Amino acid sequence: MSAPKNILIAGSSGMVGSHLLQICLDSNEVNKIILISRKPSLIKDSKIEEIIIEDFINFTAPHFKQIDVVFFCIGIYTGAADKNTFKKITIDYPVALAKAVYAHSPSSKFILLSGARADRSEKSWVMFEKYKGIAENKLYEIYTNNFHSARPSYIYPVIKRQEPNLMYKMSRFFYPIIKLLGKKYSITSIQVAKALFVLGMKQHEQTSFENKELIVLNRKNSL
């Protein structure tokens, strides 16, 4: 069995990131968990080291030594911000973090919570698809085979929340029907988190994982 890993999570308070954090806390495969966020979490554990920052573009180096896996789970819903802000959060944030970590932990892995239909040709007229594709390309340039992206379709929030818009309200309401359509179209927030964990802990030749492949990975997590 390999030595326990040092994990960095960006977005640990989000729908998927919160599940991922709990999985890491419960796992013997994890030694230390560094959380990057704008405000402190309510979770106290000896494994956790919190870094509170205002600027997700400029990072300081000392926190990024001896990192084994980075999980980037920060995201923004389409329509929740203007184009420039959406681009900044979707592309600039993960790329800045990747560069900072790689400079001090070049053997680390970077796992991105991306999205279905991320377009690595960068030609899509859909902003979400194009920018997710650009982010994946830039991260691959930094990490090459140590970069992996998870591309879930509709993520069903296991913990009930205030839905961000009408589309998500409708998706939640019709989830039983969406689920019946097959493994390509939906996945739960816990399933995504478990799949991300497997991506970080195991070696994979494949770079990008679509919804149905994430469901398979989720089953490999025995937690």
Buried (B, 14 or more C-beta within 10 A) or exposed (E): EEEBBBBBBBBBBBBBBBBBBBBBBEBEBBBBBBBBBEEEBEBEEEBBEBBEBEEBEEBEEEBBEEBBBBBBBBBBEBEEBEEEEBBBBBBBBBBBBBEBBBEBBEEBBBBBBBBBBBBBEEEBEEBBBBBBBBBBBBBBEBBEEBBBBBBBBBBBBEEEEEBEEEEBEEBBEEBEEBBEEEBEBBBBBBBBBBBBBBBBBEEBEEBBBBBEBBBEBBEEBEE
